[in-house]
């Protein structure tokens, strides 16, 4: 949803903001056992989503054997910050085997944090190339 010429939000972000505000209401005034996540644990389940994967993966084929991958971490998670390269390599290996290539080469990889409202989000981007065997079969 485009809010202004330089500000836009996904529908997921528009829903997450009021839910997060509702969950954290009174965090400075109340003790932990009085906060909504601890008095109504089902709300915590929907915000945290414990069984959702830590990373979402978007993939684009740049040419016959080169792929761009963008990974985005869950906003609320426990750990998984060092997994991005492993997830990208796992996807490269899957494509390598599916398409019959001998291996893959990571061309570019970067990680960062996107500052967004209400909570920042970790992301990673990478480009890899599937490679054929250099050795001719005998």
C-alpha positions as CSV (number, residue, x, y, z in Angstrom):
1,X,0.0,0.0,0.0
2,X,1.5,3.3,-1.1
3,X,1.2,5.9,1.7
4,X,3.3,8.7,0.2
5,X,5.6,8.9,-2.8
6,X,8.5,7.5,-0.8
7,X,6.7,5.5,1.8
8,X,4.9,2.2,1.3
9,X,3.9,-0.8,3.4
10,X,2.9,-4.3,2.7
11,X,-0.4,-5.5,4.0
12,X,1.5,-7.8,6.5
13,X,3.2,-4.7,8.0
14,X,-0.1,-2.8,8.2
15,X,-1.6,-5.7,10.3
16,X,1.6,-6.3,12.4
17,X,1.9,-2.7,13.6
18,X,-1.4,-2.5,15.6
19,X,-1.0,-6.1,16.8
20,X,2.5,-5.3,18.1
21,X,1.3,-2.0,19.7
22,X,-1.6,-3.9,21.4
23,X,0.7,-6.7,22.6
24,X,3.3,-4.2,24.1
25,X,0.7,-1.8,25.6
26,X,1.8,-1.0,29.2
27,X,5.3,-2.5,28.9
28,X,6.8,0.3,30.9
29,X,4.1,0.5,33.5
30,X,3.3,-3.2,34.3
31,X,5.1,-6.2,35.6
32,X,5.8,-9.0,33.2
33,X,3.0,-11.2,34.5
34,X,0.5,-8.5,33.7
35,X,1.5,-8.0,30.1
36,X,-0.9,-9.3,27.4
37,X,1.5,-11.8,25.9
38,X,1.7,-13.6,29.3
39,X,-2.0,-13.3,30.2
40,X,-3.2,-14.2,26.7
41,X,-0.6,-16.5,25.3
42,X,-2.6,-17.3,22.1
43,X,-1.8,-13.7,21.0
44,X,1.9,-14.3,21.5
45,X,1.6,-17.4,19.2
46,X,0.1,-15.4,16.3
47,X,2.7,-12.6,16.6
48,X,5.7,-14.9,17.0
49,X,4.6,-17.7,14.7
50,X,6.9,-20.4,16.1
51,X,6.5,-22.9,13.3
52,X,7.0,-20.5,10.4
53,X,10.4,-20.7,8.7
54,X,13.0,-18.1,9.9
55,X,13.7,-17.0,6.3
56,X,11.5,-16.3,3.3
57,X,13.3,-16.8,-0.1
58,X,12.6,-15.0,-3.4
59,X,14.4,-16.3,-6.4
60,X,14.9,-14.9,-9.9
61,X,16.7,-16.5,-12.8
62,X,19.1,-14.0,-14.4
63,X,20.1,-16.2,-17.3
64,X,20.4,-19.9,-18.1
65,X,22.6,-20.8,-15.1
66,X,22.8,-17.6,-12.9
67,X,20.3,-16.9,-10.1
68,X,19.5,-14.0,-7.8
69,X,18.3,-14.9,-4.3
70,X,16.8,-12.5,-1.7
71,X,16.2,-13.8,1.8
72,X,14.1,-12.0,4.4
73,X,14.1,-13.0,8.1
74,X,11.0,-13.1,10.3
75,X,10.6,-10.0,12.4
76,X,10.2,-11.9,15.6
77,X,12.6,-14.8,15.9
78,X,15.1,-16.4,18.3
79,X,18.3,-16.9,16.5
80,X,19.0,-17.7,12.9
81,X,21.0,-14.5,12.2
82,X,23.9,-16.5,10.7
83,X,21.8,-18.8,8.6
84,X,21.4,-16.7,5.4
85,X,24.5,-18.0,3.5
86,X,23.6,-21.6,4.5
87,X,20.1,-21.2,3.2
88,X,21.3,-19.7,-0.1
89,X,23.8,-22.5,-0.6
90,X,21.2,-25.1,0.2
91,X,19.0,-23.6,-2.6
92,X,21.9,-23.5,-5.0
93,X,22.7,-27.2,-4.3
94,X,19.0,-28.1,-4.9
95,X,19.1,-26.3,-8.3
96,X,22.5,-27.9,-9.1
97,X,21.1,-31.4,-8.6
98,X,17.7,-30.7,-10.3
99,X,19.4,-29.3,-13.4
100,X,22.4,-31.8,-13.6
101,X,25.2,-29.4,-12.9
102,X,28.5,-30.3,-11.3
103,X,28.6,-27.5,-8.8
104,X,27.9,-23.8,-8.1
105,X,29.9,-20.7,-7.5
106,X,28.7,-17.8,-5.2
107,X,29.3,-14.6,-7.2
108,X,28.0,-12.0,-4.7
109,X,26.5,-12.1,-1.2
110,X,25.5,-9.3,1.2
111,X,23.5,-8.9,4.4
112,X,21.9,-6.0,6.0
113,X,19.0,-4.6,8.1
114,X,16.1,-2.7,6.6
115,X,14.8,-0.1,9.0
116,X,11.0,-0.2,8.8
117,X,8.1,0.6,11.0
118,X,7.4,-0.8,13.6
119,X,10.4,-3.2,13.7
120,X,13.5,-3.5,11.5
121,X,14.1,-6.7,9.5
122,X,17.2,-8.6,8.5
123,X,17.7,-9.4,4.8
124,X,20.4,-11.1,2.6
125,X,20.9,-11.0,-1.1
126,X,23.1,-13.2,-3.3
127,X,23.9,-14.2,-6.8
128,X,25.2,-17.7,-7.7
129,X,26.1,-19.4,-10.9
130,X,25.6,-23.1,-11.6
131,X,28.8,-24.6,-13.2
132,X,29.4,-27.6,-15.4
133,X,32.3,-30.0,-14.9
134,X,35.6,-28.8,-16.3
135,X,36.8,-32.4,-16.7
136,X,35.7,-34.2,-19.8
137,X,34.2,-37.7,-19.1
138,X,36.5,-40.7,-20.1
